[in-house]
Amino acid sequence: MPLDTTAFHNVINGELTSTAQTRHAINPANKEPNPEVPVSTQQDLDRAVTAAKEAFRTWSKTSYEERRKAILAYADSIEAAKDELTALLTKEQGKPLGQAGVEVGMAVTWARSLPTIEVPETVLQDNDDAKVIQRYVPLGVAGAIVPWNFPVLLAIGKIIPAVYTGNPVIVKPSPFTPYCGLKLAELAIPHFPPGVVQAISGGDDLGPLLTEHPGIDKISFTGSTATGRRVMASCAKTLKRVTLELGGNDAAIICDDVDLEKIIPNVAIFSFLTSSQICMMIKRLYVHEKIYDTFLDKFVSFVKNLPVAEGTAPDSFIGPVQNSMQYEKAKNLFSSIPTENLKTALGGTITDSKGFFIPPTIIDNPPEDSRVVQEEPFAPILPVLKWSDEDDVIARANASDSALAASVWSSDLDRARRIADQLHGGSVWINTHFQVSPFVPFGGHKASGIGTEWGLQGLTQYCNSQSLWIKKA
Ligand code: NAD
């Protein structure tokens, strides 16, 4: 039976539940209301935490093999609902159907791949006196706070590591995109004991209720740096474990020896995918002065042909930005184009439309201290800047509080490696950008985050390290 995407519930203790109050988000392509969703209260959260704590007693004792089996069956259910989830994702997030399908597909891949990673026990000492084993034990109830840009992949990227390592998880989707998150928990019901995978939706006050809750042991948060600081302060009160995946202002450095025809489509896609609302998009593009003019001409020609249309249009590449808050933020940033006397190579004006559409905009060599270089736009506006000296461009790339990721593009791999080795960021790529894998830890340096998700290291962040001493004598 196809997944019903007309009615939405919380998932608490293995059951679909409703709340007295409901709300709805909107479809950013046409501002029409999407269906009603629950507005959860402290009592709803308390019930979910109680169920999770109860579930922890047995789930934490199941074997990795049992958990893997449950997760793989869950992955099959997500895959079976791929078409419905894809359409729902476009309707709530705005991204084109093709990109939504890729996101749902990635979620299935993550669900199938993460539980193939073995979490090791390490013998640290084994002699006549004692054997000492370091191992990872589940830590308790996890709270997963998800943003609105990748509501499916980022929810699954928290659910699977939590439950695979033996922890129940309570998912809190963004109020802007609650729909797929609730459905992902609904799809989990037949595969896990009650209380293991739960989801509750609500308004802006629900996140702080999770971070304050004494019954939650870990928060995995993905969102803005400003909110991340509040999450950490709140978690400190109960000494919750925290993983913070925060904002980025990724630099890409293009050397003068690149093959322009080859790289321009990739650089453009890694700058404007999902209307640039990805933490790890190229947000500052440094191009060597020797090729700057030619690069800019070709880049603009490519980007101006990327279709801007609602996500359901067959050839759409740039959908609307996700919400009115983001749209207004973008408008405010665009207002700096005239006030800072910036030169546009493409776009530059936002005109009213039936959705939150913003044309891709390229700023030609703005000053380093302009807002568009300094701030994370999270909208399709990109500064392209000139460089000539290698040390200088590395310093400019690193001169940011954010250090989520960075890339360098060159045909000379030794040169690229020399530059890459000096760049700040949790991920550094050569001749590409925005590469992620369930097997590769991912996280930010500096104000871009604390801790990592995915890969073995990401899994162990849902565990406590325990040292077991076995005295022999
Ligand atoms: P946001 O910080 O506004 O919200 C993120 C989530 O936190 C939402 O679910 C929200 O309801 C919740 N929240 C809000 N206030 C809270 C509080 N005080 N306590 C607890 N939870 C609270 O971020 P956003 O606008 O949804 O997402 C965009 C930002 O996320 C960008 O800066 C982007 O770079 C960043 N991001 C980072 C990554 C990463 O992995 N590093 C991935 C995607 C997005």
Residues whose N, C-alpha, C, O or C-beta is under 5 A from the ligand:
A	BS01	NAD	I145 V146 P147 W148 K172 P173 S174 P175 D204 G207 P208 T211 T222 G223 S224 T225 T227 R230 V231 E245 L246 G247 G248 I278 C279 S448
